[in-house]
Amino acid sequence: MSTAPAPRAGTEAALLADGTTVRIRTITADDRKAVLGLYTTGLSDESRRMRFFGVSRTAPRTATDRLCGPPRDGLLTLGAWAGDELVGEADCELLDEPPQTAELALVVADRWHHRGVATLLLEHLIHAARQRGVRFFEADALTGNRSVHKVFADLGLPVRRRYEQGEVRVRVPLDESDEHYREAVDERGRRADVASLAALLRPASVAVVGVSRREGSVGRAVLDRIRNGGFTGPAWAVNPAADTIAGEPAYPSVGALPGVPDLAVLAVPAAAVPAVAEECGRAGVRALLVLTAGLGAEQSGQLLDSCRRHSMRLVGPNSLGIAHTDPAVRLDAEFGGAFPLPGTAGVAVQSGGVGIALLERLAWLGVGVSGFVSLGDKYDVSGNDLLRWWEQDGRTDLALLHLESFGNPRAFARTARRVTRRMPVLTVDAGRSEAGRRGAASHTAAAATPTVVRETLFRQAGITATRGIDELVATAGLLHAQPLPAPRGAIAVVSNAGGIGILAADACAEAGLELPELPAELARLLPPGAGVRNPVDTTAAVLPAELTLFLRALEREEAVDAILVCLVPTALGTAQGRDPLRALLEGPASRPVPLAAVLLDQQVPIRYLACADGGVLPAYSDVAAAARALAHARDRARLLAEPPSPEAEPPGCDRAVARSLVDGYLDAHPEGGWPDPLTTADLLESYGLPLITSVWARDEHTAVVTAAGLGRLGHEGKAVLKAYWPGQVHKSEAGAVRTGLAGESEVRSTYREFTRSFGARLAGAVVQPMAAPGVELLAGVVQDRVFGPLVVLGAGGTATEVLADRTARLAPLTERDLTTMVTDLRTEPLLAGHGGAPPVDLAAVRSVLARLSRLATDFPELVEADLNPVIARPDGAVCVDARIRLEPRPSYDPYLRRLRRPAPVAAPGRHGR
């Protein structure tokens, strides 16, 4: 891979409604000429009257002076640039009265109306204003200014209007938790994304730049495949050193082509890529496919800058290519294996080698492809873009992904949650062996390995995550050909040999599938000696007709949600007319419950059996592969059976107090760190997290006096003493905790022991009443710089590391997450009441998770929170120890519309890696 460019500071690229790219940034004094030009030449007289409430000739210059003058704390300004042209501006200025309100103004050049410029600017201004604490926008507009009234009406936020003498006073609340607004932003982003991808995924014309006369070169191979594959539009060759290539004209440059191609394929040396990309942009090309690998940082930056300035979408660099089987396009612009079979599976990969292997296996199986995209280094177009495209293309009903990195995982998850309701989305969970974070500062951080975070993303998004290409294809083959089982996932295993049936039953149990007992009367349908307890042993003597009747009977059993038939070749089976496989081949593929076969003499991992009704049944060579595929199908059935769950919104969270505490600590500690116990308690209590009463004692006398009072409140009248010093993390491991202290002498001797053990670093002690016993849990948060906040729940106390019983979800948590996190724990029976013990207050546990989720979502500066233990009891839950870490971090809005910023990678890559 090559080193990706860093984006220009303060600039965001985003898509308009028609797919055009604009760049949004703050307006500065250097933009005076552009702003004045927008107000004068960019607007008609009528537009200026609407903007300035009159025809004053001085108004444009006065407004320009206001935006481009010396910076003012209360003024926020944003401009949208298409290329070098300022096409719109939006600004707001904080008002003294009422507080938390800003006066809004916006304008768009006449020729850019009805393309979504104003709405996009307003979304970005809302984001910036929220960061300043603004809660309301107010604006004045003339009654006849229909364009601006439509912008407000379609924004997705509630709008209040007050009419006065030909003017309208508009008031817009900027509620960050407004789900309707998020959905509106997401839908606008989806439509814009799809519009921008048309030139790439449904091009009418293509140019290949860097085509050599030499057969076998990358550029020549791609051009030949485009022309020979039946592409429906013109395909031009660009080579400044050749007049003809393969008997067809070649052109010296993109500008010399007889038309402007929708898509340009770049197969030129890395040093030439920036110049060629710039030439394509100036010529009006709308999409680039860069096959070249090994771009340096400067070359990458120039490539992406050209794409943003000239509104081109980019696949690559370091891409294997793309292919589209739609008969209206039929584009084969890649240099991998054979052209994919036409079909309905969308395939996107980062690794070219994985792409070749995946397409080969799909071809063996006979699963056709609607489109294939090798994303390469993924500077622009990503898996999120392709999910949005496949969602609406009218052909794709199965999505297969191989992703090595995520640019905006929260946006990806939001798209995937919607798409997985319409079609299965499968991925290869690559990189599971990557070492976790070593030397983690807290138990929560130790739990949040990259593998855990990625698996959590897939689970919450409803994506089927497999552990390799073969498992991906095995699962896709089942989902593509069979109905889903019931969510329970009860499997009946049927075999003609007891040994393979037992192995299949073991594999199903290990995959988490249930094997219910079957009615004994089913034995009458099978030969003498057959067993029907599940796994079913039909014996080798079973006839095809007998097996057919038995399978039909199983399909009617309420206890059976899917059937796995395992057949081995036997001497009886090879006799004419006795092969039990006939029961599958001569039967229907379409059944009330899904059916899969395992054929031990099969030479390929999976293939389809053609059935009498024209459908197909998946047949596997390995029982474990079949079991895992059925388990994935069961999980998808469970996903679809669950209605979408709203975000958890706990009451009583005081964001203003928390903001004051966070800002105060970071002002005093610019590099961040671990706040002292009092600050920690104040911050957690501002979000209603249940902390045990704690008092800070800076000396022995204070500790003794405090313990005397608090001890009376504690379990068995006892107190707890915890030594503290700055930077402290693991108290128990350092020997800094003493529990069960009774009386003045025990407290005094403990404090003196702390003094001897920790010396000058001891800053004092935290005194607490002894908590009553209960089930000890760990609850915490860790902020991942890419994925955002991860909430962790697990077995707590001293058993945290020993049991390693944890579950995690990415915040913000939904109401369903609060329940499933508890039920996922192996120690969940202890919470539900085990061995006659009363169940704990699960609502209190869920409340802790909800409040942690909201705190972490609201404050990205909270990089770690470790509440351990949280003691859950029948009468509630209380946290007896907590530590947090704060760092200065900018707030990131995953819902803000912007094109992805590519993450830097270490070294030049190669195709097929």
N, C-alpha and C positions, 0 to 999 in steps of 0.2 A: 504494500500500500504506500501511498505517498502522503506527504505532510499536508494536511488540510489548512486552508487559510483562516486567519482570525478575522471576524467581521469588523467592518469599520465601526469605531466606537460611537455609540449613540444612534446608530442607524439600524432600522429593521426593514427587511424586504417583505412585501406582502402582496397578495393577489387581489385584483379587482374582480367584479362580478363576471367580466368577460374573459378572465384568465390573464389579463395584462399584469405584469409585475411593476409595482411602484416601490420606491424607497421612502421611508418615513423617518424624519429626524427633526430635532429642534431647529427652529429658525434662529439665525445669528445675524450679527451686523454685516457679515460678508454677503448676506442674501438680499441686501437692499434693492438691488437692480431687479432681481427676480420677483420680489414681492410687489414692487411698484408696477412691473410689467403685468403681473397677474391682475392687479386692480384696474389697470388702464386698458391695455390691448387685449387682455384675456377676457374681459367682461363687456357685454353690450351695455348701452345706456340704461336699459330696463333692469339688467342684472345689478348695475351699480346702484340704481335707485332702491332696489330691494335690500341690498347689503347695507347702504349708508342712510336709508330712510329719506332720501332726497337726491338732488342733482348737483350738490356742491362740488366745485372743481378742486377744492382743497382737501376734500375728505380722503381720497386715496393717499395723498402724501402724508397727511396727518396719521392715518392708520399705519402707513409704512414706518414712520418715525416711531410709533408706539411699539411695533413688533421688533424693529431692528435697532432700537436705541440701547442704552446701557441696560444690562440685565437687572431685573427687579424680582425680588423674592416671591411676590404674589402673582407673577405672570408666567403662565405656561403656554408655549407656542409649539405647534407642529406643522410641518409642511410635507406634502406628498410630491415626489419628483418622478416623472416618467422620462428616463434618460436624463437630459440636462434641463428639462422644462419643469417649472413649478406649476402643478396642475390644480392645487388646492391647498388651503390652510385652515387650521382650526386653532383657536386660542381660548383661554379662560383666565380670568383675573379674580383673585380672592376678594371677597367683600368683607367689610368690617361688620356689617349687620345685614342679615342674621349671620351668626357664626357658622362655619363649615359649609359655606355656600360660595360658589364661584359664578361669575358672569361669563356666558359663553357666546362666541361668535364663530362663524365658519362661512367659507365661500369656496366655490369650485369654478374653474374656467368653463366658459360656455360650451366649448367643443368637447369637454369631458363630462358633461351631464349624463345622468342615467347609466353610469358605469360603476357606481358604488364608491366613488371617491370620498364623498362626505361621510358616509356611514363608516368606512374604514378609518378615516381620520378621527371620527368621534369615538370609536371603540378604543383607539390608542390614547386619546386624550382622557377618556374615562379611567383607563388604567393608570396613567400618570397622575391624575387628580386624586385618585384613591390613595396613592402612595403619600400624598401630602395631607391626607386626612379629610379631603373634601367629601361631603356627603350629599350635596345637591348641586345640580347645574340649574341656572336660570338664564333665560334668553328672551329677547324681544324680537318679534317678527311681524311684518306687515300681514294683514289678513290675506292679501292676494298672493303671498309668497308660497305657492302650493308645493314647490320642490322641497323647501326646508320643513314644511309641515309633514310631508310624507316621510322624510328622513326620521323625524321624531316618532311618527306613528309606527314605523316598521322596525324601530330600534330593538324592541323586545323588553324595554323597561316601562313601567307605568308613567304616563305623562299627564300632568295637570295643567289646564289652560285657563287663563283669565282674559276676557276680551275687554278692551278699553279704547274707544274712539279710533277704530281702524287698525289697532295694533293688538297683538296677542302676546301675553306674558306666559312663557312656558317654564314649568318647573319639573325637573327630572331627578328622582332619588337614585343615588348610585349604590344600591344595595349589592354588596359583594356576593351574597348567598342567593341571589335571584336566579333560580333554576331556569325560568322562562327565558331570561336574557342569555344565559349560557347556551341553551338550546338554539336560540335564534342566531347567535354568533357561530355556533357549530354548523348550522345548516347553510349559512352564507359561505362559510369556509369550504364546505363540501361542494357546493355548486361552483364556486370559483376554481377550486382544485380540478374538478372534472373538466371545466372549460379549458384550463391551461394545459391539460394532458392530451387534448384531442390531436394536436399536431404530432405528438410523440407516439400515441397508441392507435391512432387512426389516420396516418398521414396520406395525403393525396399525391405527394411527390417526394422523392428522396435523392440526395446527392451523397456520394461517397468521396471524401477528400483524402487523398493519399493513395490512390489506386496505382499499382505498379503493373508494368507489362508482364512481369514475372508471375507465372502461375504458382499458386501455393502461398504467396504473400497474403498477409491478413486482409489488406484493403481489396486486393483482387478476389480473394475467396469470398468476401462478403458481397461484393458487387455481383459476382457470378451467381451466388445463391439468391440474391434479390431478383435478378433477371430470370433465372431458371425456375424459381419457386412460384412464379405466377403472380408477381406483384401487379396490381391493377393500374398503377400510375407510372409516370416516367421515372426512370432511375438513371441519373447522370454520373459520369465519372469526372473527377477533377484531378488533373496532373499537369503542372506547368511544363513538363518536359516531353509530353506526348500529345500527338494530334488524334490518334485513334488507339483504342485498346479493345482487343478481341473483336475487331471489325466494327466497333461503334465509336462515335465521336467522343473525344476527351477534351475538356476545357481547361484553360490555364488557371482559372480562379473561380470562386463562387460567384463573384460579380459578373463573370462572363457567361454564365449559364443562360439558356433561353427562357428560363422562368425562375421564380423564387421557390426553392424547395421548402416544404413544411419541416422536414427533418434532414439534418446533415450528420453523417456518420464520419467521425474523425479517426483516421488510421495513419497519423503522421507522427514523426518523432516528438518526444516530450518538449523539446525546445521550441518546436513550431506550433504547439497547441494554442498558446495564448493569442498569437497573431491570427491564426485561422479562425478561432472563436470570435475575435473582434470583427473580422471580415464578414463572417456569417451574420453577426448581429446587425451590422450596418446594411447588409443586403436584405434584411427582413426575415431571416430564418427564425422559426418559432421554437425549435427543439434541437438539442444536440445529443448525440450518442457518442461518447468518447471511449474508444477501445484502448487507447494508449495508456500504458502504465509508467510508473516511475517519475511522476511530476514532482518537482521540488516545491518548497513553500511559496516562493515568489511566483512560479508558474501557476500554481493552484489558485493563488489569490487573484491573478490576472484573469484566469479562466472564469472563476465565479463572478468576478466583478463585471465582466462582459455579459454574462448571462443575466445578471440582475439589471444592468443598465439597458440592455436591449430586449428584455422580456422574453428570454429563452429558458425553457425547462431543460434540465440536464440529467442524463443518466451516465454514471461513471464518475471519474475516469476509472480505468482498469476494469472495464466491463467486457464480458464475453459477447454481449449483444442482446437483441430482442427479437421476438418472433410473435406474429399474430396470425391465427388460422382463420379468422373471419373471412368468408368468401369475398366480402366487399373490399378487403384489404389484401389479405394473403401475403404478408411481409415476412421474409426470412432474412433478417439482418444480423446474423451471428455466425461464429466460426467454430461451433461445437460439433455435435453429432448430427444425426439425421433430423430433418424437419419434423417437428412434433405432429402427432396425429391430431386432426381436428376434434374438438370436444368442448367440455365445459369446465375444466379445471384451470384456474389461474395459478401460475407458478412464479414466484419471485425469490431470488437467491442473491446472497452477497458473494459467495464463492463460485467461481466458474466451474471448478471441478465438481462441486456438489450439484450444480445445475446439470452438468452432463450426465452424472450418475442418476439423478432423479428422473430426467427425461427418458433415459434408457429403460429404467425399471417401469415407468408408466407405460412406455411403448410395449414392453413385454406383456404387461397386464392387459393392454388394450384400452387404457384410460386416455381419452383425448384431452387436448389442452386448448383453452380459449386464447391464452396469451402467456408468453414467457418473457421475463425481464431479468437480466443479470445486472444487479445494482452496483456491483463493483465497490468502489470506495465511498459511494453514496453521499456525494457532496450536496445533492439537491433532492431528486426524486427518491422516495423511501417506501417502505412497506405500508405506511399509513396512506400515502397517496394512492397506491395500487388497490388497497382495500376499498377506498372510496370509489375508484373507477369500476372495479368488479361489481360493487354493490348495485350499480345502475346500468351496466353495459348490456343487459338483456341476454347474456349468454353464459356467464359464469355462475356455477352453483356449488363450487368447492374451491377453497383457497389453500395453497400450500406455500409455506414461507420458510426460508432459512435466513435468519438475521443474526449477525455477529455484534451489532451495536444498535443503540437507540438514540435518536436525536431528541425527541420529545416523547418519552414513554407514556406520560399521562395523556397526551393527546392521542397517541396510538391506542391506549387502553380504552379511551372514550369511543373512538371509532370502532374498535374491535368488539366492544360490548354490544354495539348496535348491529354490526354486520353478522356476528355469530348467532344472532336471533334469526337470521335469514338463510345462512349457509354455514356449513362446517368450515372452520379455519384451523389448519393444522400447522405445526412448526416442528423443526428439529431443535431440541434444547441443547445447543452447542456450548462447549466450554464448561461442562459440569465439574471437571477435575481441577479447575483453577483454585489455587490455595485461597482460603478465607483470609480476612484481615488478621494479621498476626499482631500479638501484643495489644489487643483491643483494650481501650480504657475502661470499658464497663461490660457487664454481662450482656446487656442489650446489644451493644456494638459487636460483641463476639458472635452473637446469633445472626447478625445481618450480613452474611457473606454475599458476594455477588450472585452466587447460585441461588440462595434463598430469595433474594430480591427479584431476580428474573423469573423464577418459578412462581412467585407470588403475583407478578404482573400477568403472567399467562393465565393463572387460575382465575383471578378477578375479572379478566377480560373475556373469559369463556373460551380461550384458545386451547385446543388439544395439543399438549406438548409431548412429543415422543422423544425417544433416546437414540435415534439413529435413522438413517435413510430407509433401511428395510422396515423398521417399525412404522415409519411415516407412510410408506407405500402400503403396508399390510393394513393399516387402519383406514387409509383412504379407499382401498379396495372394498372394504366392508361397508363403509358409509356410502360409497358411490353406488353399490349394488343392492343393499338390503335396507329394510326399514329399521328404525331404532327400536331397541327393546324398551320395555317399561322401565321407569326410573329405578325400581327395586333391583333389576339386573339379576334375576334368578335364572341359573343356567342348568339345562339338562344335558348331560354328557352321555352320548350313545356310542358304543364301539362294538366291533365284531371280535375283539380280543381283550381279555380282562386287563392285561398289562398296560396296553396303551390307554385304556380308559382310566386306570388309576393315575397314570402320569398326567393325563389331561385334567383330571379332577384336582390334582395337586396344583397344576399350573393355574387353574381358574381360582382356586382358593388363595394362592399367592398374589393373584392380581386383584384380590378384593371382591371377587364374585361369590354369590351365594349359591349353594347346591342343595335345593330342597329335596326332601324325601318324596318319592313318587308313589301313587296308589299301587298296592300289590296286584290288583286285578288287571293291570296292564300286561302282566306276564302271560295272560291267555293269548295275546297277539303274537307271541314269540315262540321259537322252538323250545322243547323241553330242556330244562337245565339253565335257561336264561335267568339272569338276575336283574331286577328293576329298582334297586334301592337308590340309584344315582351315585356313582356312574352306572349306567345300564350296560350289561354285557349280553349282547344278543346271541353270542356264540358264533363260531364260524359257519354253523349250519343255517343261518338265517337266509331266507329267500328274498329276492328283491320285492316281491309282492307283500311279504310279511313286514319288511322294513318300511315300506310305503305306508301300510295301514298303521303301524306303530307311530311313525312320525306325525301322521295326521291326528292321531289320538293325543300325542304330546302337545300339538299346537292348540288343542282345545282345553288343555289343563290350565286352570287359573294360577297354579303355582309356578308355571313355566313362562319366562319372559324371552328366552332365546335358546337355541339348540345348537350344540356342537357335535357333529358326527365324525368319528375317527375310524377310518377303515385301513386295514392292513391286508396285503395280498395273502391268500391262503390257498391250499390245494383244492379245497371245496369251492372257493370263490372263482377259481380259474376254469371250473367246469362250465360247459356251455349253458348259458342262461341263468347261472347262479351268482354272478358277480353282483354284490350288494350295491355297487356304485350305480347300477341301473336305476335304483330307487331315486337317486338324485338326478341323473341325466334325463330320465323319462318323466320326472315329476315337474311341478312348477317351480320357477324361481321366485315368483311372487307368493309369499306366504303371510299368515297373520303375525308371525313372530320371525325375527331374523334367524337365518340358518347359515352356518359356516361349516366347512368340511376340513378335515386333516387327512391327507393321503401320504402315508409314510414312504411310498415308493416314488413320490413326486420329486423331480430333479430341480425345480425352481422354488424359491421361497413362497411365492403366491402366484396363482393363475386363476382364470375364470373357467368354470364349467358351463357349457352352453346347455340350457334346459329346453324342455319341450315347448314351453310357452314363449320362447324367444328371449327370455331373460337369462341372467347369469348368476351363478353362486360362486363366492370366493372359496378357493381351496388352498390350504396351507401345507407346507411340508413339516411344520414344527408346532407342537401343541402350545408352547409358550407364546409364540407369535400370535396364534389365533386367540388365546386367552387375553392377551394384552389388547388386541384390537376390539374384542367384545367389551372389555372394561372401559376403553375409551368411548365406545358407543353408549354404554350405560351412563357414563359421566355426562355426555352430551344430552342424553334424554333427561337427566336430572336438571341440567341447566335450563332446558326449554320448559320444564315443568314448573320452574320457579318464576314468579312474576318479578319484573325489575324492582329493585328495592331502593327507597329514597336514602339520601345521606342522613346520617345521624346528626341531630341538632340538639345537643344538651342545653337545658336552660341554665340561666344564672352565670354565664361566663362574662366576666368584666374585662373586655379587651382594652379599655382605656387604662385601667390600673396595670394590666400586664405590660402594655406598651411602655408605660412610664418606668416600670421596673427593668425591662430589658434595655431600654435606651440609657437609663441611669447607670446600669452595670457596664455597658459597653463604652460609655463616655469615660468611665473611670479605668476601664481595662480595654484599650483599643484592639488588642490582639485576641481578646476573648479569654475564657478560662472557666473554672468551676466556682460558681458563686458560693458564698458561705451559707451555713444552714438557715439563717434567718431569711436571706434573700430567696433561697430556694423554696422555703415554706411559703413566703408571701406570694411568689409567682404561681405556685401550684394551687394555692388556696384561691387565687383570683379566678381560677377556672373551676372551682368547686371540687377539687380533688380531695378526698377524705384523709387528712393527715392526723396522726396522733398528736396530742398536745406536747409541744416541745418548748423548752426554755433554755436560753443560752447562758451558760455560766462561765465567766472569765477567770474565776479563781476558786480555790477550795471552799472558802466560806460560803460563797453564793451557791455552789453546787450542793453543799450540805443542807442549807436552808431550803433551797428549791425542792430537793428530793424529799424532804420531810413533808412538804405540802402535796406534791404530786404523787408520792408513794401511796398516800391514803386512797387515791383514785385508781391505782393500778390493781392488776390481778393479784389476789392474795396480799394486798396492801404493800406491794413491792415496787421498786423503781429500777430504771435503767440508766446507765451512764455511758456516753460515747465520746471518746477523745476526738478532738478535731484539730487539724492544722491545714493551712492553705495547700491546695493541690491534692488533697487526700481523695482517694477513690475507693479502695476496698478496705473498709474498716475491719471486718471480721478477720480477713487474712493477715492484717497488720496487728491483730490482737488489741484493737481499740474499742471493743464492746464488752461491757459487763452487764449481765441481766440478773434479775432476782435479788436486788440489793434491799436488805431490810435493816433499818436503823441507821443512826448517825455514824456509828463506827465503821460499818461496811462501806458507806459512801465515802467517808474521809480516807480510809485506807486505799480504796480504789483510785481516788483522785491522786493520791501520793504515788501510787504505783504507776499511773500514767505519766506523772512528772518524771519519775526515775527512768521509765522506758523511752520516752519520746523527747525528753530534754527541752532545749530551747525552742524547738519547732512547735511544741504544744501551744495552741492558741486558746485553749479552754475546753469545755465539754458541753455536750447537749444532754439535758436531763429530761427524761420521759417517764410517765407511769408505765408499769409493766403491762403489756397487752395480753388480753385473754387468748388462750390457744384457739387455733382454727386451721384451715387449710392454707398453707403458705404459697403465694403466687409471685411470679415476676411479671411486672407490666412496665413497658418502656417504649421509647421512641429513638430512632436514629435517622438522621437526615442523609440520604444518598444524594450526591451532587447531581446525578442524572435523573434518578427515579423519584426523588422527593422523599417525603417522610414515610417511614415504615414503622408500623405499630407492632410490637411483639408481646405475646402473652405466653407464659410458661410456668412450669413448676418452680417455686421460689425457695428462698432461704438457702441453707447450706447445700441443698440438693440440686441447685440450679445447674451446675456444671456436671454433676454425676449423672443425673437422669437425662439431661439434654432433651427434655420434653417441652417443645416450644412450637408455636404456630405464629404466623405473621400475615399482615395485610398492609397494602399501601393505603395511606390516608389520601382523601377523607374516607372514613369507614361508612359503610351503609348499615342500615338497621339489621340486615341479614348477616353482615360480617360480625356484628356484635354477638350473634348467637352461634354462628359456625366456628368462631375462634375458640369458644368454650368447649364445644362438642368435639373439636379436633384433637384436644389434648388426650394423651393416654391416661392421665390422672383424672379425667372428667368424672369417673364413678365416685371419686372422693368428694367432688363438689355436689353431686346429685344425692349423696347420702349412701354410705357404704358400711356394711356390717352393722346395721341398726342405728348408725349415727344420723342426726337430722341433716337435711340438705342445707347448703349455704344459700345466702341471699344472692341468687344469680343476677337479679336486676341491679344490685349494687356493683357487681363485677362488671357488668355491661356498661354501667355508668362511668366507671373508671376508664374503660377503653374509649368510650365516646368522648370524654373530656380530654384525654391525651391526644386523640385524633384531631380534635378541633384546635387545641393549643398548638400542636405541631404544624397544622395547616395554616394557621394564622401567623405563626412566627417561625420563618425559616432559620432565624438566628438560634433557635433551640436545636442544636445539632445532636444532642444526646439527652435522654432522660431515663433514669434507671430507678424504678420504684420496686425495692426488693428488701424485705418481703412486703407484699400486700396480704394481710391476713383476712381471709373470707370466713365469715361466721353466719349462723342463721339470722342474726340481727343486723347484718350489714357487712361492710368491708372497711378496713382501715390500713393506711400505709404507715409503717413504723420506721422506714428508712428511705430516703430519697436523695438523689444527687442529679444535678443537671450540668450541662456544659453549654455555654453560649459563645457564639462567634459572630463577627459582623458578616452578614450575607445579604445580598439584595433579594428582595421579594421577586418570585417568578410566577407569573400568571399562566398556567398551562392552557387557558382558554383563549388567550389573546391570539388573534390571527397574525401569523408571520411565517415566512419560509424558514426551514430549519437551518441552524448554524452547524456546519459539519464539525465533528470532533477531530482534533489532530491525532494522527497515527504516526507510528515511529519511523517506518522505513519504507522505501519503494517496494511494491509488490509485483507479483506475476500473475498472469492469467492462469486459471485452473488451480489456484492455491488450495 
